[in-house]
Amino acid sequence: RDRRLLHSDAVRQAIHTITGLRDVELGHELAQVRAELPGTQGRQARHEHEEWKRLAERVEAAIRAFWDGQSNVEPIHVLAGDQRAILLMRISELPDVVVHHISAIIEGNDGCVPLESRIGLIASLRYATDRRLVAALVSLVEAERGELVARAARVLGGIDDARVHPALAERFERSFVNVERVALAGALGMHGDCRGLNEVRSSLEEDQPQLLLQALEAMESLGSSESTDPVIKFLGHPDVTIATQAARTAARIADGRALDELTAKHNATSVPALRAAIEDALSAIAARMELRGEEAATIDWSEVGNKPAPRKGARDSVPSIVLGWRDYFMGRVWLLLGRMAWANARFESAAARREGWAIPLIGIGMAFARREQFALALPAFRRAIEIDRPRIERNPILVRAMAKSFLHRAEQVEREGRDDVARGLVGEVLTLDLRRAPGTVRFELKRKHDVLSRGERGDVPSAA
């Protein structure tokens, strides 16, 4: 490679754009491109790839032991959610033995993974494009019913293989379950077949949150400019998950008529996650209009932006500032010495000396998160978010630690059988702007929220 090309303005702009992309669907491709970049971004991407290879090697060895009868623990099932998402993001690079094991779980031939875990695994494959999975997924679509078919159809929609479209079309014609038909219609739309468009449009009128969410997802591939109004009206839905999905669907449809409504809703809502989704939608619509040769929409970002309310109150006195920083640095010293209790006391003292100072609270949360004491990290992160939310949301390191703390704590309480608490934790963190969190963490949080919400509604997946 000619390193001199890296210093051109066009290449620098391309590097800046690539490093700013956070689309979960492009996670594998973006990781490959970033590994070729110079500087810190490239080194970090290469380090992450090395970590992934070590994880893949451990899982492969555990799978061989499982099928050889040396272990009765299924290796994929016991992985933490974010680790499983990281592993499956690069499924095309996994050896055949791992992919065949995943296919066995999909088909239910492993002999030990329960139905809910099969559904969870298929959901984790949402953006997988590996053709080695097609046979297992097609057999699932042909033989099963309900949630299993819907999940498998979404995965098949993104795989370019000659076997996929006939299987989806045949199942769509003989299916009578709404959740199946909407998912199949969306998957067919990804292959250029719009036979299910009218059914998906009618599902937008249903008062069933899960069906409504799936219909909005399906409209990403089926929608056109005629679908703008039915989609945009859901920006005001009380369920934040549905409202943010409406914003994402509007971004895919990319009709310029939605800009005014999106801008108005952005300035009216106080939910950070919805504001973030609308900002991404505004940028995407403007870009697609320009690519189509239409009059480019000019967005006044001075009027559209996540502007935190200015803090009110008296300024801290000089002694309180000095003593606050002294306590904070003493807390850092105690952390280095491994004295967690003393460090925590110093951080609390620092936070108490200055009103509205989030840095010591962030220090507490990060310290507990590094020690995987997530139950203790959450209160500190919550207090810091209440005081200075943008500081956390705009810092990739902080937002990653905060999001993973919520995710891992939700997994802990879910294992204890407290699904309602886990659902509340995941729903709480999903209201924040997580665009700077790792894509695998965001994906796993959304998947976990979907699974737990289905449990709340009492949806029971059926099998043939």
Secondary structure, DSSP 8 states (H G I E B T S, - for coil): --GGGGGSHHHHHHHHHHHH---GGGHHHHHHHHTTS-HHHHHHHHHHHHHHHHHHHHHHHHHHHHHTTS--S-TTTTS-HHHHHHHHHTGGGS-HHHHHHHHHHHHT-SSS--HHHHHHHHHHTTT---GGGHHHHHHHHHH--THHHHHHHHHHHT---TTHHHHHHHHHHH---HHHHHHHHHHHHHTT--TTHHHHHHHTT---HHHHHHHHHHHHHH--GGGHHHHHGGGG-SSHHHHHHHHHHHHHHT-GGGHHHHHHHHHH---HHHHHHHHHHHHHHHHHHHHTTS------TTTSS-------S----HHHHHHHHHHHHHHHHHHHTT-HHHHHHHHHHHHHHSTT--HHHHHHHHHHHHTT-HHHHHHHHHHHHHHHHHHHHT-HHHHHHHHHHHHHHHHHHHHTT-HHHHHHHHHHHTTS--TTS-HHHHHHHHHHHHHHHHHHHT------
